[in-house]
Amino acid sequence: MKSSNISLIIGLTIPVLMVIGIALAIIIPSRSINPQTDFIYALGQYPTAVQIETGQQVQHAYTIKNNTLIESTLPISQKPNTVPYPYENSGIPRFYIHHTATDTNNELSFDDVKKLSLSDDITSPDGFTMTYGTSSGGMFPFYFEGEGDRATAYMSKGTGSKKITVIAKGNTLPFSFVGWVIK
Amino acid sequence: MNKETLLTSITEASAAKKISLEEVTHAFQQGVGEIKQPNKKSFSFVNILYAIGGIIVFIGLILFVHQQWNILNSATRVFVTLGSGIAAYIAGTLVLQRKSFSGVALAFFLIFALLTPLGIFITLHEYRYYSDAISYSDIIYALMFLGTTASIFTTKQSLFRIFSIIFGSFLYFSVTHSLLQGSVLNTVEMLEYRFLLLGICYFLVGYGLHNRLRILAGWLYAVGSIIFLGASFALGGFKPDVNQWWEIGFIGICFGMIALSVYLKSRSTLIIASIYLMAYILKLTAEYFSDAIGWPLSLIAAGFLLIAIAYGTYAMNRKYLLSGQGHLVE
């Protein structure tokens, strides 16, 4: 066989092998993973939210200290007659718990979240991390959402990952990860 | 000029590597009428006009659909976009039956290649297609790749070779993008490796087509050089996130590409490799030497190096590429 024909065959085969290689590196490990740790996430502004309270901007900041979610408030002085941003009633985040074993979600009040023992480590106690991806829509390279956006969430371990369902549609802000629920 | 003077001039030019055997043979054959050169320039110009016409029709259709979008129902939206794309393909195939209308067929095929991906996208969108595994672009580029590749054999039009490569490349990126969603492997570095491999593929395919489709091979070398060197350059990273293996290795890659350009007789590869080498020197100067010896001295040193590279490129072009213009691929 001529060297030019060999070159052509190799050139056309490499992308196919790359696709197969990536598929094997991802699909096989993904079949054997089984995440179990529940987590809390927030919709809206998190970890810092600004709200109008008695005519004044108040900043709410959320942090996890000693495995508990705590809130601190800080009034912000503002010029009179200035339209504050963000607009009224858009500030305080809503909290949800994701039940990983059943892939379901429930809304929790802030008081309920405070009662949970949380960890804001990147990795869950069973070794998973949150990763994100684009949705099915869009057309390469012009996706509706950018590369690495939060339209879809996954729990990943090694090169394997499992898609999870979170409540994020219809919100102007993507969901924010708060912490893993420590059993 | 008598015969002896003429032959002596050829001998001198040949010794100075200013002329190749092919050029001498070509000039001789032209004189005895063995080669009838087609009027390439005017043919290319007419083709460009056909292509511009096709692009204008495409833009017009897009604007029309955009203006009328709200009053069109789903079926009409699909009909106007996907239907027009398929209609353009059929029209191109029919027009192609008359040889003198091959340029018009090119315009129709161009409309098909530009409009049909949008038509498939609108079809999927209007009929609420959703899949976790297979994205819109996987379907669009797979269909377009298959369609344009099959058309290479059915219509023998070179336009489909170009679009087959474009849609094949997009399909490769799209499928790997879909597979990587949610994986920790979905990193910028992985994207750079995907580009790197595509650049290598362009070179291999270009080499494979070198003897049959020289112009296409030239373009593949040029685009392959840009992609391969761009990916290698990016893999080296930028301070402080530097990958030392790639950063040090890049200089070897550049010189390797320059050597390859001589072997492939590709002037574009030589020029692109030289430009990347210059960019590499400027990057190293900015990252490592500007603080140590100061910007002014760094710029002077970098400037001299750039002049040396420019001269080296010019000299190599004259010595190795211009001397063998018979095989030269732009």
Interface residues (C-beta under 8 A of the other chain):
Chain A: S3 S4 N5 I6 S7 L8 I9 I10 G11 L12 I14 P15 M18 V19 I22 A23 A25 I26 I27 T129 T131 Y132 G133 T134 S136 G137 G138 M139 F140 P141 G148 T152 A153 Y154 S156 G158 T159 G160 S161 K162 K163
Chain B: P117 F121 H125 Y129 Y130 S131 D132 I134 S135 Y136 S137 I140 Y141 G168 F170 Y172 F173 S174 V175 T176 H177 L179 L180 Q181 G182 S183 V184 L185 N186 R194 L197 L198 I200 C201 Y202 F203 L204 V205 G206 Y207 G208 L209 H210 N211
